[in-house]
Amino acid sequence: MTLLGCARAVDMSNTGGGVGSEIAVSVASGGVNSAQTNVALFSTFACSTGSFSPSSYTGARSYTYAPGSCAVTYDNGKSSNTSWSGVWNYDYATGCTGTSFMPKTQVDGCAITRTSASNGMTRNLTGPDGNTYSVNHNTNGQGTGWDTAIAVTNGGVTVSCTNTGCTDQTLMINGSHLTAKINNVTVWDHTVNTNTALAMTIGSDGSHTVTGTVTVQHNLAKVLSMTTFNNVNYGGTGEDCCFPTSGSVTTTYTGGPNNGKSETMTFSSSCGDATLTTTGGNALAYSLLHCI
């Protein structure tokens, strides 16, 4: 599986071709897996374990989390590496009286908010071709979107427990600015938020089922897309995949050549693999690349 930023066979233009679905899923996936467990992106990744500081949970307060780095092995035998530029900030609110960083040990009313520094968090990749790729996730998204009518704030990405045992959760993306570069040339510029929090149900095996809608502003193309999560499931016991392994998302575009049209992305049990049914009705194999 090749990890090359936006370089792929599928049309990755700013007006469609799966990018609306991918951006929504990438940010939601990062949020779903936030503090849940350490996960690898693909079976071809060998990743070191990330770490919290302080390393032990001592109750409601702010912590930092340094993600691990990964070595990537490709099907052709070549290799590369990927790493993050810094640390995430995790704020465990007053109601977080649980016993560990894991939301499943928390209680009803606990809210865990992940934020970046003012310049964002960048995942850098050195490809087997020697090129450099990067994706920056900045949770200070206010004012970055082209559509000023959409309410975007700097509140970070928040997971909240809504029942005892935290088997029911919500995921709120208050406002995230996503930019991607290949050799320092910008190829993505998106602002992502949820007007209403995504709903998550946690199964007895630890799996997460997600429903709700994510808004993506395509800032280069001045296009808007809305992605609805249809019973999207994230793994369970023994799974170390950051991406959905079943369910689908449907994305509808406003503006641009795909105005009023929809695409559907259906997820496979093989980590990172999906099928995209495009706005033109074509079914294409699609590999998810980013969990941010």
Buried (B, 14 or more C-beta within 10 A) or exposed (E): BBBBBBBBEBBBBBBBBBBBBBBBBBBBBBBBBBBBEBBBBBEBBBBEEBEBEEEEBEEBEEBEBBBBBBBBBBEEEEBBEBBBBBBBBBBBBEBBEBEEBBBBBBBEBBBBBBBBBEEBBBBBBBBBEEBBBBBBBBBBBBEBBBBEEBEBEBBBBBBBBBEEEBBBBBBBBBBBBBBBBBEEEEBBBBBBBBEEBBBBBBBEEBBBBBBBBBBBBBBBBEBBBBBBBBEBBBBBEEBBBBBBBBBBBBBBBBBBEBBEBBBBBBBBEBBBBBBBBBBEEEEBEBBBBBBB
